[in-house]
Amino acid sequence: MTTSMTIAQAATATGLSVHTLRYYERIGLLDAIERRDNSHRRYTQEDLNWIAFLQKLKATGLPVRAMLRYAELRRLGNTLESVTERKAILQAHTLCVQHTLAELHSNLQVLQHKITMYDELEQQACTPLVGSPLPVATASVN
């Protein structure tokens, strides 16, 4: 028997709001969710796995338009055309993510350098020579 959950349970499980889950279904990011006789949505583990993947794509900055294209291709099944284009979307996005990570790493190095500089300035300020004025930093500290 396949376990399913209500939209409220799916929202809790995914961290998305009920509104967002309905929106994703309405715009086509999610396939039509199975409904019970009372018309309440029932999410399967497969649905949750797909939502988790969409969250990864979103968190890494893939535009919704590209996510929609990916979902459309996914619905076409594992044809050569579908698989090739989905792979290309992920490869292009991977390059973007790698570029972003490189920029973030560079920015992190600048921040770490500044912190080290401030550590040194604090040490100098705490241990002045007797009778000498505090040293004046020659580098810009911004």
N, C-alpha and C positions, 0 to 999 in steps of 0.2 A: 504494500500500500504506500502510495506517495504522500508524504507529509506536506500539508499546505498551511499557510497562515493568512490571517486577515491583513488588511492594509495597515491597520494600527500596529500589528505585530511586525510586519515587514518594515514599517517606518522605524520602529525601535531597533530592529536587527541591522538596518542599513545606516541609521543615523540621519536619514532624510525625512523630510516632513511628508505627511499624507498628501498635502497639496503638491509637493514636488513629484511624488510618485504618480499622481494623476496627470500632472503636466507632462512628464516623460512619456506616459502612455498616449496622451492626446497628440503630441507632436511626432510620435513615431520612434522615439528612442527605445521604448519597450514595445514588444508585441502585445497584442490584445491579451490582457490578463484573464485567465479562466474565471468564470463567475459561477456561483452556486445558484440554485433555484430562486433564492431570495435576492438575486442580482448582486450580492456582495462579492467583491474580488477575493480570489484565493491565490496567493503567491506560492510558487514552488521553490525548491532549492535551486533549480536551474535559473529561475527568474532572479533570485538573490545573487547568484554567481555572476550573471550578466550585469546586474546593477553594480556590483562591486567592481567589475571591469570598467564600466562607464565612469565610476567615481575615480578610478586611477587615471583614466584619460582626461577627465576634467581637472583633477588635481595637478596634472602635468601640463595643463594649458592647451589641450587640444580644443579648437573651437567647436561649438555645438554643431555648426554646419558640417564639419568633417565627421563628427560623431554620428550625425544623422545619415551621412553617406555610408559610413561603416555599417550601421544598423541595417540599412537598405540592402547592402551587399550580403550581409549575414543571412538575411531572409531568403536570398536567392540560393542559398545552399553552397556546398563546396564544389562549385563548378570552377574550371580553370580561371575564367575571367574574374569571378568573385574572389577567389583565394589570392590571385595575383594582385588585384587592386587593394584588397585589405592589407596584404603584406606591404605594398608600396606606401599606403597611408601610415602604417606603423613604422616603417623604415624612415620616412621623412620626419615623422614626429620624434622618433628617437634621436635624430640628428639635432633637432631643435632643443630637445631636453638636454642633450650633451653640451650644446652651446651654452644654454642657461646655467648648467652646473659649472662649466668652466668660468663663466662670468661671476657666479656666486663665490667660487673658490678664490678667484682673484680679489674680489671685494673683501672676503674674509681675511685674506692675508694682509690687506691694508689695515683692517680693524685690529688685527692681532699686533701688527707693527706699532700702531698708535698706542695700544694698551701697554706694550713693552716700554715705549718711550715715556709714557706717563708714570710707569713704575720707577723708571730711572730718575725722573724729575722729582717724584715723591721722596726717593732715597736721598737725593741731593738736598732737598729742602729739610729733611729730618736730621741731617748730619752736617751742619755748616762748620767750617773751621772757626776756632775761637778768634774773635776779633776781625774776622773777614766778613764782608757782605755776602749774601746769598749769590751763588753763581747765576749769571744771566744766560739763559739758553740761547744759542745762536740759530738753532733751527726753528722753523715755524711749527707751532704746536696746534694750530687750528682748533 
